[in-house]
Amino acid sequence: RNRWPEADATRLLACNSDERKNYKYLSLVPTIATNNWRKHPSSGDDYPPYNRPASLVEYFANQVNLPENPWIILLDPDMLIRKPLDDLPVHLGNPVAQHYNHMDEQLKILAGKGWVKNPDLAQPVGVPIIIHWRDLKRIAPLWLELTEKIRNDPEAHKLVGWTAEMHSYALAAADLGIKHTMREDLMDRPPYEIIADPYTLHYDIRHDAPDFSWDKREYMHDILADAKTVMKLPTKSPNPRFTDVFVSINKALEDYRGTAVR
């Protein structure tokens, strides 16, 4: 424990120069702006998740002074951290990641495409991922390359759809011989009843309760950040964690508005 007494959250914000000028939330959290790969610069393929590996490639290429702390935690923006992640057995060449068992069969098919040198090492992993920055720096370019291959292969594209970059990360790590320690307790999703004591909550899909329904896709950032009131909480929540997600979002919005007013 306490290997990381202080840790910084850094947002990699993919945007073009005009978007950067007009984006009023740039100072909301420590931010590094990167080029926007929402549309592939060569093919024009419209796939926003290109930005995940592409932004990391750019980050590592432009960072002269990389963090003294060698560990990076990869998270999605729609995740809440419930407890410290500093007690996990992570080492150089051996990241720790959440096991996503729904990826098993898809990865087997993709690994058989002949794109990677160590197909048997392909693991169904995803965020949160705790990884040494040297491992991530090696993975990022191949992650981007394999995302392009999946998106350009009709069979692979149909097989994994939106999650192409998630599968390409797993393939890139396998190609480099990087093996993850897979955990079942790093993340839980709605209705948050699967994992006894998860490290993070991932509010990526619809939340339904008898008196409540909410999906992140129905809310643009301006609607939430500029709203006059906070979100209403469910009164018939299936469990405390379900409510905690919205308590946490409201608290973050209130903190942001207070900072903006000052």
DRENKESE-635379 format. One record per residue (C-alpha): residue number from 1; x, y, z. Coordinates in steps of 0.25 Angstrom, whole numbers, plus 5000, padded with zeros to 4 digits. Example, Ala and Ser with C-alpha at 12.3 -4.5 7.8 and 13.67 -1.06 7.14 Angstrom:
<atoms>
ATOM_resi_px_py_pz
ATOM_1_5049_4982_5031 $
ATOM_2_5055_4996_5029 $
</atoms>
This chain:
<atoms>
ATOM_resi_px_py_pz
ATOM_1_5000_5000_5000 $
ATOM_2_5003_5015_4999 $
ATOM_3_5013_5012_4987 $
ATOM_4_5006_5025_4981 $
ATOM_5_5005_5035_4992 $
ATOM_6_5001_5045_4981 $
ATOM_7_4995_5043_4968 $
ATOM_8_4991_5053_4957 $
ATOM_9_4979_5051_4948 $
ATOM_10_4982_5055_4934 $
ATOM_11_4972_5056_4923 $
ATOM_12_4976_5054_4908 $
ATOM_13_4966_5063_4901 $
ATOM_14_4965_5060_4886 $
ATOM_15_4961_5072_4878 $
ATOM_16_4965_5081_4867 $
ATOM_17_4970_5095_4868 $
ATOM_18_4956_5101_4866 $
ATOM_19_4950_5092_4876 $
ATOM_20_4961_5095_4886 $
ATOM_21_4958_5110_4885 $
ATOM_22_4944_5108_4888 $
ATOM_23_4944_5098_4898 $
ATOM_24_4941_5105_4912 $
ATOM_25_4944_5093_4921 $
ATOM_26_4959_5092_4917 $
ATOM_27_4963_5096_4931 $
ATOM_28_4953_5086_4938 $
ATOM_29_4964_5076_4941 $
ATOM_30_4979_5075_4937 $
ATOM_31_4978_5074_4922 $
ATOM_32_4987_5071_4910 $
ATOM_33_4981_5074_4897 $
ATOM_34_4984_5064_4885 $
ATOM_35_4980_5063_4871 $
ATOM_36_4966_5058_4868 $
ATOM_37_4966_5044_4861 $
ATOM_38_4950_5043_4862 $
ATOM_39_4951_5042_4847 $
ATOM_40_4964_5034_4842 $
ATOM_41_4973_5044_4835 $
ATOM_42_4975_5035_4824 $
ATOM_43_4963_5027_4822 $
ATOM_44_4953_5036_4828 $
ATOM_45_4947_5025_4836 $
ATOM_46_4938_5031_4846 $
ATOM_47_4942_5024_4859 $
ATOM_48_4944_5033_4872 $
ATOM_49_4951_5022_4880 $
ATOM_50_4963_5023_4870 $
ATOM_51_4966_5035_4880 $
ATOM_52_4970_5025_4891 $
ATOM_53_4983_5019_4885 $
ATOM_54_4985_5031_4876 $
ATOM_55_4985_5041_4888 $
ATOM_56_4995_5032_4896 $
ATOM_57_5004_5031_4884 $
ATOM_58_5005_5046_4883 $
ATOM_59_5006_5048_4898 $
ATOM_60_5018_5039_4899 $
ATOM_61_5024_5045_4886 $
ATOM_62_5023_5059_4892 $
ATOM_63_5026_5057_4907 $
ATOM_64_5040_5061_4910 $
ATOM_65_5039_5059_4925 $
ATOM_66_5031_5046_4927 $
ATOM_67_5025_5044_4942 $
ATOM_68_5035_5040_4952 $
ATOM_69_5024_5030_4957 $
ATOM_70_5025_5019_4947 $
ATOM_71_5010_5014_4948 $
ATOM_72_4999_5019_4940 $
ATOM_73_4984_5015_4942 $
ATOM_74_4976_5015_4930 $
ATOM_75_4961_5019_4932 $
ATOM_76_4949_5023_4924 $
ATOM_77_4943_5036_4927 $
ATOM_78_4930_5029_4932 $
ATOM_79_4937_5022_4944 $
ATOM_80_4937_5025_4959 $
ATOM_81_4948_5021_4968 $
ATOM_82_4943_5015_4980 $
ATOM_83_4956_5011_4987 $
ATOM_84_4971_5012_4985 $
ATOM_85_4977_5004_4974 $
ATOM_86_4991_5004_4980 $
ATOM_87_4991_4990_4986 $
ATOM_88_4990_4982_4973 $
ATOM_89_5002_4973_4969 $
ATOM_90_5006_4981_4957 $
ATOM_91_5020_4980_4951 $
ATOM_92_5028_4984_4938 $
ATOM_93_5024_4974_4928 $
ATOM_94_5012_4970_4936 $
ATOM_95_5000_4980_4937 $
ATOM_96_4987_4977_4945 $
ATOM_97_4974_4979_4938 $
ATOM_98_4959_4975_4939 $
ATOM_99_4955_4962_4932 $
ATOM_100_4944_4964_4922 $
ATOM_101_4939_4950_4919 $
ATOM_102_4930_4954_4908 $
ATOM_103_4942_4956_4900 $
ATOM_104_4947_4942_4900 $
ATOM_105_4941_4936_4887 $
ATOM_106_4944_4949_4879 $
ATOM_107_4958_4950_4883 $
ATOM_108_4960_4935_4879 $
ATOM_109_4955_4939_4865 $
ATOM_110_4963_4951_4864 $
ATOM_111_4976_4944_4869 $
ATOM_112_4974_4935_4858 $
ATOM_113_4976_4946_4847 $
ATOM_114_4991_4945_4847 $
ATOM_115_4993_4959_4852 $
ATOM_116_5001_4956_4865 $
ATOM_117_5013_4948_4868 $
ATOM_118_5007_4942_4881 $
ATOM_119_4992_4939_4879 $
ATOM_120_4991_4930_4890 $
ATOM_121_4995_4941_4900 $
ATOM_122_4983_4950_4896 $
ATOM_123_4975_4952_4909 $
ATOM_124_4961_4958_4910 $
ATOM_125_4964_4970_4918 $
ATOM_126_4960_4985_4919 $
ATOM_127_4959_4997_4928 $
ATOM_128_4963_4999_4939 $
ATOM_129_4977_4995_4934 $
ATOM_130_4989_4998_4944 $
ATOM_131_5002_4998_4935 $
ATOM_132_5016_5002_4935 $
ATOM_133_5018_5014_4926 $
ATOM_134_5029_5007_4918 $
ATOM_135_5019_4996_4915 $
ATOM_136_5008_5005_4911 $
ATOM_137_5018_5013_4902 $
ATOM_138_5021_5000_4895 $
ATOM_139_5007_4996_4893 $
ATOM_140_5001_5009_4888 $
ATOM_141_5006_5009_4874 $
ATOM_142_5003_4995_4871 $
ATOM_143_4989_4997_4878 $
ATOM_144_4986_5008_4868 $
ATOM_145_4991_4999_4856 $
ATOM_146_4983_4988_4860 $
ATOM_147_4970_4996_4862 $
ATOM_148_4972_5001_4848 $
ATOM_149_4973_4986_4844 $
ATOM_150_4961_4982_4851 $
ATOM_151_4953_4994_4845 $
ATOM_152_4958_4991_4831 $
ATOM_153_4955_4976_4832 $
ATOM_154_4940_4974_4829 $
ATOM_155_4939_4961_4837 $
ATOM_156_4946_4967_4849 $
ATOM_157_4939_4980_4848 $
ATOM_158_4925_4972_4849 $
ATOM_159_4930_4963_4860 $
ATOM_160_4934_4974_4870 $
ATOM_161_4927_4987_4865 $
ATOM_162_4930_4999_4875 $
ATOM_163_4939_4991_4883 $
ATOM_164_4950_4990_4873 $
ATOM_165_4960_4998_4881 $
ATOM_166_4958_4989_4893 $
ATOM_167_4961_4976_4886 $
ATOM_168_4973_4983_4878 $
ATOM_169_4979_4986_4892 $
ATOM_170_4978_4972_4896 $
ATOM_171_4984_4967_4883 $
ATOM_172_4996_4978_4884 $
ATOM_173_4999_4973_4898 $
ATOM_174_5000_4959_4893 $
ATOM_175_5008_4962_4881 $
ATOM_176_5019_4968_4891 $
ATOM_177_5018_4957_4901 $
ATOM_178_5012_4966_4912 $
ATOM_179_5003_4957_4921 $
ATOM_180_4993_4963_4930 $
ATOM_181_4989_4959_4944 $
ATOM_182_4973_4958_4941 $
ATOM_183_4964_4962_4953 $
ATOM_184_4949_4960_4955 $
ATOM_185_4948_4971_4965 $
ATOM_186_4954_4984_4958 $
ATOM_187_4940_4989_4952 $
ATOM_188_4925_4987_4954 $
ATOM_189_4914_4992_4944 $
ATOM_190_4899_4995_4946 $
ATOM_191_4892_4990_4954 $
ATOM_192_4905_4988_4962 $
ATOM_193_4901_4975_4969 $
ATOM_194_4912_4966_4963 $
ATOM_195_4925_4969_4971 $
ATOM_196_4925_4969_4986 $
ATOM_197_4935_4981_4987 $
ATOM_198_4939_4986_4974 $
ATOM_199_4950_4997_4972 $
ATOM_200_4943_5005_4962 $
ATOM_201_4928_5006_4957 $
ATOM_202_4926_5008_4942 $
ATOM_203_4913_5015_4938 $
ATOM_204_4914_5012_4923 $
ATOM_205_4900_5006_4921 $
ATOM_206_4886_5010_4925 $
ATOM_207_4882_5010_4939 $
ATOM_208_4868_5006_4942 $
ATOM_209_4860_5006_4955 $
ATOM_210_4845_5006_4958 $
ATOM_211_4845_5021_4958 $
ATOM_212_4857_5024_4951 $
ATOM_213_4864_5023_4937 $
ATOM_214_4877_5029_4933 $
ATOM_215_4887_5027_4922 $
ATOM_216_4900_5035_4920 $
ATOM_217_4897_5036_4905 $
ATOM_218_4885_5044_4907 $
ATOM_219_4893_5055_4913 $
ATOM_220_4903_5064_4907 $
ATOM_221_4914_5071_4915 $
ATOM_222_4907_5085_4914 $
ATOM_223_4894_5080_4919 $
ATOM_224_4900_5074_4932 $
ATOM_225_4911_5085_4935 $
ATOM_226_4902_5097_4932 $
ATOM_227_4889_5092_4938 $
ATOM_228_4883_5100_4949 $
ATOM_229_4880_5088_4958 $
ATOM_230_4886_5075_4960 $
ATOM_231_4881_5062_4956 $
ATOM_232_4869_5055_4964 $
ATOM_233_4873_5043_4971 $
ATOM_234_4865_5030_4970 $
ATOM_235_4857_5027_4983 $
ATOM_236_4855_5012_4980 $
ATOM_237_4869_5009_4977 $
ATOM_238_4873_4994_4975 $
ATOM_239_4885_4996_4984 $
ATOM_240_4894_5007_4991 $
ATOM_241_4904_5007_4980 $
ATOM_242_4894_5010_4970 $
ATOM_243_4890_5023_4977 $
ATOM_244_4905_5026_4980 $
ATOM_245_4908_5028_4965 $
ATOM_246_4898_5040_4964 $
ATOM_247_4902_5045_4978 $
ATOM_248_4916_5046_4973 $
ATOM_249_4913_5052_4959 $
ATOM_250_4904_5063_4966 $
ATOM_251_4916_5066_4976 $
ATOM_252_4926_5067_4964 $
ATOM_253_4916_5076_4957 $
ATOM_254_4914_5085_4970 $
ATOM_255_4929_5086_4972 $
ATOM_256_4931_5090_4957 $
ATOM_257_4920_5100_4958 $
ATOM_258_4926_5106_4971 $
ATOM_259_4940_5107_4964 $
ATOM_260_4934_5113_4952 $
ATOM_261_4926_5124_4960 $
ATOM_262_4939_5128_4968 $
</atoms>
